Amino acid sequence: MKRKLDPNKIYAFIGRAVVYSTIYVGTVVGCIWAFCQNTIY
């Protein structure tokens, strides 16, 4: 018995993955930017 994947669950999973990766990248970039600001000034 092969179950078909629910497209709604797939879209929800992709949406969560995009949101989490965006937050992660934003945090890393923000830390690097703050570090550069502190180093320059």
CHARMM internal coordinates of N, CA and C (Angstrom, degrees):
IC EDIT
DIST 1 N 1 CA 1.4658
DIST 1 CA 1 C 1.5272
ANGL 1 N 1 CA 1 C 109.64
DIST 1 C 2 N 1.3088
ANGL 1 CA 1 C 2 N 115.75
DIHE 1 N 1 CA 1 C 2 N 108.70
DIST 2 N 2 CA 1.4708
ANGL 1 C 2 N 2 CA 119.96
DIHE 1 CA 1 C 2 N 2 CA 178.65
DIST 2 CA 2 C 1.5159
ANGL 2 N 2 CA 2 C 109.00
DIHE 1 C 2 N 2 CA 2 C -98.39
DIST 2 C 3 N 1.3277
ANGL 2 CA 2 C 3 N 114.34
DIHE 2 N 2 CA 2 C 3 N 124.22
DIST 3 N 3 CA 1.4544
ANGL 2 C 3 N 3 CA 118.83
DIHE 2 CA 2 C 3 N 3 CA 178.87
DIST 3 CA 3 C 1.5135
ANGL 3 N 3 CA 3 C 109.58
DIHE 2 C 3 N 3 CA 3 C -90.46
DIST 3 C 4 N 1.3254
ANGL 3 CA 3 C 4 N 115.98
DIHE 3 N 3 CA 3 C 4 N 136.46
DIST 4 N 4 CA 1.4626
ANGL 3 C 4 N 4 CA 118.92
DIHE 3 CA 3 C 4 N 4 CA 176.01
DIST 4 CA 4 C 1.5146
ANGL 4 N 4 CA 4 C 109.00
DIHE 3 C 4 N 4 CA 4 C -80.96
DIST 4 C 5 N 1.3191
ANGL 4 CA 4 C 5 N 115.62
DIHE 4 N 4 CA 4 C 5 N 140.39
DIST 5 N 5 CA 1.4600
ANGL 4 C 5 N 5 CA 119.43
DIHE 4 CA 4 C 5 N 5 CA 179.74
DIST 5 CA 5 C 1.5256
ANGL 5 N 5 CA 5 C 109.61
DIHE 4 C 5 N 5 CA 5 C -70.76
DIST 5 C 6 N 1.3104
ANGL 5 CA 5 C 6 N 114.92
DIHE 5 N 5 CA 5 C 6 N 142.42
DIST 6 N 6 CA 1.4572
ANGL 5 C 6 N 6 CA 120.05
DIHE 5 CA 5 C 6 N 6 CA 179.19
DIST 6 CA 6 C 1.5300
ANGL 6 N 6 CA 6 C 108.93
DIHE 5 C 6 N 6 CA 6 C -80.40
DIST 6 C 7 N 1.3249
ANGL 6 CA 6 C 7 N 118.70
DIHE 6 N 6 CA 6 C 7 N 120.06
DIST 7 N 7 CA 1.4732
ANGL 6 C 7 N 7 CA 119.81
DIHE 6 CA 6 C 7 N 7 CA -178.82
DIST 7 CA 7 C 1.5197
ANGL 7 N 7 CA 7 C 112.51
DIHE 6 C 7 N 7 CA 7 C -57.57
DIST 7 C 8 N 1.3208
ANGL 7 CA 7 C 8 N 117.52
DIHE 7 N 7 CA 7 C 8 N -34.52
DIST 8 N 8 CA 1.4650
ANGL 7 C 8 N 8 CA 119.47
DIHE 7 CA 7 C 8 N 8 CA -179.77
DIST 8 CA 8 C 1.5287
ANGL 8 N 8 CA 8 C 110.85
DIHE 7 C 8 N 8 CA 8 C -62.50
DIST 8 C 9 N 1.3370
ANGL 8 CA 8 C 9 N 116.31
DIHE 8 N 8 CA 8 C 9 N -40.19
DIST 9 N 9 CA 1.4645
ANGL 8 C 9 N 9 CA 119.29
DIHE 8 CA 8 C 9 N 9 CA 179.22
DIST 9 CA 9 C 1.5224
ANGL 9 N 9 CA 9 C 110.20
DIHE 8 C 9 N 9 CA 9 C -66.86
DIST 9 C 10 N 1.3364
ANGL 9 CA 9 C 10 N 116.22
DIHE 9 N 9 CA 9 C 10 N -38.45
DIST 10 N 10 CA 1.4653
ANGL 9 C 10 N 10 CA 119.83
DIHE 9 CA 9 C 10 N 10 CA 179.56
DIST 10 CA 10 C 1.5276
ANGL 10 N 10 CA 10 C 109.20
DIHE 9 C 10 N 10 CA 10 C -63.22
DIST 10 C 11 N 1.3396
ANGL 10 CA 10 C 11 N 116.58
DIHE 10 N 10 CA 10 C 11 N -46.89
DIST 11 N 11 CA 1.4615
ANGL 10 C 11 N 11 CA 119.67
DIHE 10 CA 10 C 11 N 11 CA -179.25
DIST 11 CA 11 C 1.5238
ANGL 11 N 11 CA 11 C 111.32
DIHE 10 C 11 N 11 CA 11 C -63.67
DIST 11 C 12 N 1.3354
ANGL 11 CA 11 C 12 N 116.60
DIHE 11 N 11 CA 11 C 12 N -39.13
DIST 12 N 12 CA 1.4630
ANGL 11 C 12 N 12 CA 120.15
DIHE 11 CA 11 C 12 N 12 CA 178.78
DIST 12 CA 12 C 1.5319
ANGL 12 N 12 CA 12 C 109.62
DIHE 11 C 12 N 12 CA 12 C -63.69
DIST 12 C 13 N 1.3269
ANGL 12 CA 12 C 13 N 116.38
DIHE 12 N 12 CA 12 C 13 N -41.67
DIST 13 N 13 CA 1.4745
ANGL 12 C 13 N 13 CA 120.30
DIHE 12 CA 12 C 13 N 13 CA 179.69
DIST 13 CA 13 C 1.5245
ANGL 13 N 13 CA 13 C 110.67
DIHE 12 C 13 N 13 CA 13 C -64.50
DIST 13 C 14 N 1.3445
ANGL 13 CA 13 C 14 N 116.55
DIHE 13 N 13 CA 13 C 14 N -44.59
DIST 14 N 14 CA 1.4654
ANGL 13 C 14 N 14 CA 119.90
DIHE 13 CA 13 C 14 N 14 CA 179.36
DIST 14 CA 14 C 1.5299
ANGL 14 N 14 CA 14 C 109.98
DIHE 13 C 14 N 14 CA 14 C -63.46
DIST 14 C 15 N 1.3242
ANGL 14 CA 14 C 15 N 116.56
DIHE 14 N 14 CA 14 C 15 N -42.27
DIST 15 N 15 CA 1.4620
ANGL 14 C 15 N 15 CA 119.89
DIHE 14 CA 14 C 15 N 15 CA 179.55
DIST 15 CA 15 C 1.5187
ANGL 15 N 15 CA 15 C 111.62
DIHE 14 C 15 N 15 CA 15 C -60.96
DIST 15 C 16 N 1.3417
ANGL 15 CA 15 C 16 N 116.51
DIHE 15 N 15 CA 15 C 16 N -43.89
DIST 16 N 16 CA 1.4680
ANGL 15 C 16 N 16 CA 119.77
DIHE 15 CA 15 C 16 N 16 CA 178.33
DIST 16 CA 16 C 1.5190
ANGL 16 N 16 CA 16 C 110.05
DIHE 15 C 16 N 16 CA 16 C -63.35
DIST 16 C 17 N 1.3207
ANGL 16 CA 16 C 17 N 117.18
DIHE 16 N 16 CA 16 C 17 N -42.99
DIST 17 N 17 CA 1.4679
ANGL 16 C 17 N 17 CA 120.58
DIHE 16 CA 16 C 17 N 17 CA -178.66
DIST 17 CA 17 C 1.5277
ANGL 17 N 17 CA 17 C 110.12
DIHE 16 C 17 N 17 CA 17 C -61.81
DIST 17 C 18 N 1.3308
ANGL 17 CA 17 C 18 N 116.76
DIHE 17 N 17 CA 17 C 18 N -42.14
DIST 18 N 18 CA 1.4680
ANGL 17 C 18 N 18 CA 120.28
DIHE 17 CA 17 C 18 N 18 CA -179.82
DIST 18 CA 18 C 1.5271
ANGL 18 N 18 CA 18 C 109.89
DIHE 17 C 18 N 18 CA 18 C -64.31
DIST 18 C 19 N 1.3287
ANGL 18 CA 18 C 19 N 116.45
DIHE 18 N 18 CA 18 C 19 N -44.35
DIST 19 N 19 CA 1.4702
ANGL 18 C 19 N 19 CA 119.82
DIHE 18 CA 18 C 19 N 19 CA -178.42
DIST 19 CA 19 C 1.5257
ANGL 19 N 19 CA 19 C 110.02
DIHE 18 C 19 N 19 CA 19 C -62.58
DIST 19 C 20 N 1.3540
ANGL 19 CA 19 C 20 N 116.97
DIHE 19 N 19 CA 19 C 20 N -48.02
DIST 20 N 20 CA 1.4621
ANGL 19 C 20 N 20 CA 119.68
DIHE 19 CA 19 C 20 N 20 CA -178.07
DIST 20 CA 20 C 1.5164
ANGL 20 N 20 CA 20 C 111.49
DIHE 19 C 20 N 20 CA 20 C -63.45
DIST 20 C 21 N 1.3471
ANGL 20 CA 20 C 21 N 117.61
DIHE 20 N 20 CA 20 C 21 N -42.20
DIST 21 N 21 CA 1.4614
ANGL 20 C 21 N 21 CA 119.86
DIHE 20 CA 20 C 21 N 21 CA -179.16
DIST 21 CA 21 C 1.5260
ANGL 21 N 21 CA 21 C 109.96
DIHE 20 C 21 N 21 CA 21 C -66.72
DIST 21 C 22 N 1.3380
ANGL 21 CA 21 C 22 N 117.16
DIHE 21 N 21 CA 21 C 22 N -36.40
DIST 22 N 22 CA 1.4647
ANGL 21 C 22 N 22 CA 119.95
DIHE 21 CA 21 C 22 N 22 CA 178.51
DIST 22 CA 22 C 1.5246
ANGL 22 N 22 CA 22 C 110.38
DIHE 21 C 22 N 22 CA 22 C -64.76
DIST 22 C 23 N 1.3350
ANGL 22 CA 22 C 23 N 117.18
DIHE 22 N 22 CA 22 C 23 N -43.56
DIST 23 N 23 CA 1.4677
ANGL 22 C 23 N 23 CA 120.82
DIHE 22 CA 22 C 23 N 23 CA 178.86
DIST 23 CA 23 C 1.5245
ANGL 23 N 23 CA 23 C 109.63
DIHE 22 C 23 N 23 CA 23 C -63.20
DIST 23 C 24 N 1.3444
ANGL 23 CA 23 C 24 N 116.92
DIHE 23 N 23 CA 23 C 24 N -42.33
DIST 24 N 24 CA 1.4643
ANGL 23 C 24 N 24 CA 121.16
DIHE 23 CA 23 C 24 N 24 CA -178.61
DIST 24 CA 24 C 1.5245
ANGL 24 N 24 CA 24 C 110.44
DIHE 23 C 24 N 24 CA 24 C -63.06
DIST 24 C 25 N 1.3316
ANGL 24 CA 24 C 25 N 116.16
DIHE 24 N 24 CA 24 C 25 N -48.64
DIST 25 N 25 CA 1.4714
ANGL 24 C 25 N 25 CA 119.80
DIHE 24 CA 24 C 25 N 25 CA -179.42
DIST 25 CA 25 C 1.5304
ANGL 25 N 25 CA 25 C 109.64
DIHE 24 C 25 N 25 CA 25 C -63.03
DIST 25 C 26 N 1.3237
ANGL 25 CA 25 C 26 N 116.90
DIHE 25 N 25 CA 25 C 26 N -42.14
DIST 26 N 26 CA 1.4697
ANGL 25 C 26 N 26 CA 120.12
DIHE 25 CA 25 C 26 N 26 CA 179.22
DIST 26 CA 26 C 1.5148
ANGL 26 N 26 CA 26 C 111.37
DIHE 25 C 26 N 26 CA 26 C -60.97
DIST 26 C 27 N 1.3243
ANGL 26 CA 26 C 27 N 117.05
DIHE 26 N 26 CA 26 C 27 N -39.96
DIST 27 N 27 CA 1.4655
ANGL 26 C 27 N 27 CA 120.09
DIHE 26 CA 26 C 27 N 27 CA 179.41
DIST 27 CA 27 C 1.5231
ANGL 27 N 27 CA 27 C 110.75
DIHE 26 C 27 N 27 CA 27 C -65.32
DIST 27 C 28 N 1.3325
ANGL 27 CA 27 C 28 N 116.51
DIHE 27 N 27 CA 27 C 28 N -44.55
DIST 28 N 28 CA 1.4676
ANGL 27 C 28 N 28 CA 120.18
DIHE 27 CA 27 C 28 N 28 CA -179.24
DIST 28 CA 28 C 1.5252
ANGL 28 N 28 CA 28 C 110.26
DIHE 27 C 28 N 28 CA 28 C -63.14
DIST 28 C 29 N 1.3418
ANGL 28 CA 28 C 29 N 116.27
DIHE 28 N 28 CA 28 C 29 N -47.25
DIST 29 N 29 CA 1.4668
ANGL 28 C 29 N 29 CA 120.21
DIHE 28 CA 28 C 29 N 29 CA -179.76
DIST 29 CA 29 C 1.5299
ANGL 29 N 29 CA 29 C 109.86
DIHE 28 C 29 N 29 CA 29 C -62.74
DIST 29 C 30 N 1.3245
ANGL 29 CA 29 C 30 N 117.01
DIHE 29 N 29 CA 29 C 30 N -40.54
DIST 30 N 30 CA 1.4669
ANGL 29 C 30 N 30 CA 120.13
DIHE 29 CA 29 C 30 N 30 CA 179.35
DIST 30 CA 30 C 1.5175
ANGL 30 N 30 CA 30 C 111.48
DIHE 29 C 30 N 30 CA 30 C -62.53
DIST 30 C 31 N 1.3461
ANGL 30 CA 30 C 31 N 116.92
DIHE 30 N 30 CA 30 C 31 N -41.61
DIST 31 N 31 CA 1.4677
ANGL 30 C 31 N 31 CA 120.11
DIHE 30 CA 30 C 31 N 31 CA 179.05
DIST 31 CA 31 C 1.5237
ANGL 31 N 31 CA 31 C 110.26
DIHE 30 C 31 N 31 CA 31 C -64.89
DIST 31 C 32 N 1.3274
ANGL 31 CA 31 C 32 N 117.60
DIHE 31 N 31 CA 31 C 32 N -43.95
DIST 32 N 32 CA 1.4636
ANGL 31 C 32 N 32 CA 120.42
DIHE 31 CA 31 C 32 N 32 CA 179.41
DIST 32 CA 32 C 1.5240
ANGL 32 N 32 CA 32 C 109.87
DIHE 31 C 32 N 32 CA 32 C -62.92
DIST 32 C 33 N 1.3320
ANGL 32 CA 32 C 33 N 117.27
DIHE 32 N 32 CA 32 C 33 N -43.17
DIST 33 N 33 CA 1.4600
ANGL 32 C 33 N 33 CA 121.80
DIHE 32 CA 32 C 33 N 33 CA -179.36
DIST 33 CA 33 C 1.5318
ANGL 33 N 33 CA 33 C 110.18
DIHE 32 C 33 N 33 CA 33 C -62.89
DIST 33 C 34 N 1.3381
ANGL 33 CA 33 C 34 N 117.35
DIHE 33 N 33 CA 33 C 34 N -44.90
DIST 34 N 34 CA 1.4671
ANGL 33 C 34 N 34 CA 120.71
DIHE 33 CA 33 C 34 N 34 CA 179.29
DIST 34 CA 34 C 1.5256
ANGL 34 N 34 CA 34 C 110.04
DIHE 33 C 34 N 34 CA 34 C -63.88
DIST 34 C 35 N 1.3216
ANGL 34 CA 34 C 35 N 117.33
DIHE 34 N 34 CA 34 C 35 N -39.70
DIST 35 N 35 CA 1.4666
ANGL 34 C 35 N 35 CA 121.25
DIHE 34 CA 34 C 35 N 35 CA 178.99
DIST 35 CA 35 C 1.5283
ANGL 35 N 35 CA 35 C 109.96
DIHE 34 C 35 N 35 CA 35 C -62.36
DIST 35 C 36 N 1.3337
ANGL 35 CA 35 C 36 N 116.35
DIHE 35 N 35 CA 35 C 36 N -44.34
DIST 36 N 36 CA 1.4750
ANGL 35 C 36 N 36 CA 120.14
DIHE 35 CA 35 C 36 N 36 CA 179.04
DIST 36 CA 36 C 1.5204
ANGL 36 N 36 CA 36 C 110.40
DIHE 35 C 36 N 36 CA 36 C -64.18
DIST 36 C 37 N 1.3159
ANGL 36 CA 36 C 37 N 117.08
DIHE 36 N 36 CA 36 C 37 N -40.74
DIST 37 N 37 CA 1.4696
ANGL 36 C 37 N 37 CA 120.01
DIHE 36 CA 36 C 37 N 37 CA 179.79
DIST 37 CA 37 C 1.5251
ANGL 37 N 37 CA 37 C 110.02
DIHE 36 C 37 N 37 CA 37 C -61.25
DIST 37 C 38 N 1.3275
ANGL 37 CA 37 C 38 N 116.63
DIHE 37 N 37 CA 37 C 38 N -43.24
DIST 38 N 38 CA 1.4592
ANGL 37 C 38 N 38 CA 120.08
DIHE 37 CA 37 C 38 N 38 CA -178.61
DIST 38 CA 38 C 1.5180
ANGL 38 N 38 CA 38 C 110.72
DIHE 37 C 38 N 38 CA 38 C -68.92
DIST 38 C 39 N 1.3345
ANGL 38 CA 38 C 39 N 116.80
DIHE 38 N 38 CA 38 C 39 N -32.77
DIST 39 N 39 CA 1.4598
ANGL 38 C 39 N 39 CA 119.95
DIHE 38 CA 38 C 39 N 39 CA -178.21
DIST 39 CA 39 C 1.5205
ANGL 39 N 39 CA 39 C 110.79
DIHE 38 C 39 N 39 CA 39 C -74.00
DIST 39 C 40 N 1.3402
ANGL 39 CA 39 C 40 N 117.17
DIHE 39 N 39 CA 39 C 40 N -39.34
DIST 40 N 40 CA 1.4580
ANGL 39 C 40 N 40 CA 120.67
DIHE 39 CA 39 C 40 N 40 CA -176.54
DIST 40 CA 40 C 1.5307
ANGL 40 N 40 CA 40 C 110.09
DIHE 39 C 40 N 40 CA 40 C -70.57
DIST 40 C 41 N 1.3302
ANGL 40 CA 40 C 41 N 115.95
DIHE 40 N 40 CA 40 C 41 N -46.42
DIST 41 N 41 CA 1.4679
ANGL 40 C 41 N 41 CA 118.45
DIHE 40 CA 40 C 41 N 41 CA -176.51
DIST 41 CA 41 C 1.5124
ANGL 41 N 41 CA 41 C 110.38
DIHE 40 C 41 N 41 CA 41 C -95.22
END
COOR INIT
IC SEED 1 N 1 CA 1 C
IC BUILD
